[in-house]
Amino acid sequence: MAEHLDAAAHSSNAIPLKSVGFRLLTDADFPLLTAWLAEPHVRKFYQKALVTPMDVASEYGPCVQGEEPTICYLAVSGATPFAYLQCYRNADYPQWAEIIGVADGISVDLYIGEPSFLGRGFGQAALRGFLRLIAFPHFRAESRVYISHESGNEAALQCSAAVGFRPLQTFRENGVENILLAMDKPSLT
């Protein structure tokens, strides 16, 4: 499946990987996350209920403090953060593994928070770069990655497919049909 990553990287709409960087999420980023989670495009598929800064600190604080095994990053272009990404071993979250029907590998979640970065290839560049530079190097023993999207989230499904993910199965989470996609570990050269 590495050839899918390389083909996507050379498509005419692709943002060069060097245009996207990553930095660890910190508690100083919680106001930014709160604002992003209130954006209509994020609320439609990722965070349906409005959240307060206290909610964000409660949800993301344990990860930032190293109390949870999830790794959390912001994708940046230049000095501008534009997306949130997180990754975790499915085995570390048995309830999630049961919901999706797989216990191996890692899962990745992301959303573009900055509206001006939508529809411009930054999602693909962030996902591709995060897998190559952060997720797989951090979870070296894992050889498969999963991502899920609501079945109606065409933009996210197309983004993941362009990076090399392929549909595996459907599952329901909170009464909503989701599509689980999978990809084997790409070449990290």
N, C-alpha and C positions, 0 to 999 in steps of 0.2 A: 504494500500500500504506500510505500515511500514515494513511488512515482507520482501518486496523486498530489502529494505535498509539493513536489518539484514542479509539476505541471501547473498547479494553482499559483505557484510563486512567479511563474513566467507569463501568466495571462495578462492581457493588456490592461485590465482593471486592477491588478494586484498592486498593493502598496508595498514598496521594498521593505524587507524585514528590518533593515537598518534604520528605517523611519520610525520604528516602534521600539520603545524600551519598557522596562518594568522596574517597579520599586515596591518594596514591602508596604503593606497597609499599616498605618499607625493610628493611634487614637486621635491624632490631630486631623485625620481624614474623615472622621465621623460626620462632621457637618456637611462635607461634600457628598458623602454617601446618602445622608438624609435628603439632600436636595435631589440627587439623582433618582432615588427611590420614589420621589414624588412626581417625576416626569411622566407624562401620559404614556409614552412608548414603553417605559419600564413597567409601569403599573399594569399595563394590558396583559403582559405575560409573566413577569418576574415577581413583582411585589404588588399584589392586588389591593391590599389595605394600606392606607396611609400609616406611616410610622413616625414616631417622634425621635428626637436625638437620644433620648433615654432608651428607646427600643433598639436603636442602632448600636449603642454602647453595650447593651445587654447581649445582643446577638453576635456582634463581631469582637467584642472585648476579649472573651476567652481565647479566641484564635490569635489575636494580636499579642496577648500575654503568654502564649505558648501553653495554655491550659487545655487546648483542644488540638487534635492532630491535623486539622485543616490548615493549609497554607493559603494566605490571602495576599493578593498583589493588585496594584493599579497599573494599567497600561498607560504609557505616556507617549506623546509625540512632541518632540522638542521639550519644552518645560510644562506642557499642558496634559494633565491627566484626562483620559477620556473613557476608560472602561475599568470595570472591576472583574477580576478573575479569581477563582478559588479552586483548589484541588485537594483530594483526599483519597486514601485507600478505602475501597468499599468494605473491606474486612473490618475496618475501624468503626464502621457504622452499620451494625447488623440489621437494624430496622430498615434502613435505606436499601441494603443489599436484598432484603426480603421483598421489598416493594418492586424493585426493578428485576428481580429474578436472577441476579448474578452476584457472586461473592468475590470474584477475582478482580484484579486490575485496579485502576484508579478512575475516579469520575472528576470531570471538570465542569464548572458552572461559570457563566460570564454574562455580562450585559454591557452594552455601550451606554454610558450615562449622559455624555455630552451630545445633544441632538445634532450639532453641526458635523459630527463624525459619522452619522448614519448614512448608509447607502453609498459609501465611498471606498470600500475595501478595507477599512481599518479593522473590522471584526475578523476578517480572514487573517490579516497580518498579525493581529493580537493573539488569536487562537493558535495559529501555526508557531509563532515565536514562543508563546508560553509553553507549549508542549516541548519544543526543542530545547529551550534555554532554562526552563524552570521545572516543569512537572516531571518529565522523565529523568532528568539528572537528580532531582530530589528523591524520587521513588525509583531508584535504580533497579530494584528487583522486579518491578512490575513490567509486563510486556504488552498490556492492552489498556486502552483508555475508552471510557464511555462518556457520552453526553446525551442529555435528553432535552426535548423541546415539546411544548404543547403541539398537537397535530395541526393546529391552525396557524402556527408561527412560521409562515413560509420563508421569511427573510432569514431567520435563524437556521432553519433546515437547509436552505440553500448555502448559507455560509459554511456550515459544518460539512456538507457534501463537498464543497469546493476545496476544503482542507484535506479531505480523504476519508471522512467518516461515512459509513454505510449503515442503512437501517437494519436493525437486528430484530426488534419486536416492539409491540405496544404494551403499555401498562397504564393503570389508572392511579392517579395521585389526587387525593382530595376530590374525588369524583370527576376529574378531568382526564381525558385521554391524552397520553404522552407517547412520543416515539423515542425509543432508546436506540441510539446509534453507537457503533463501535469502530475502532481502528486499532490495528496492531502497531506496536512501537515503530516509529519511523527511524530511518537512519539519521544519526545525530552528527554526521560529518559536516 
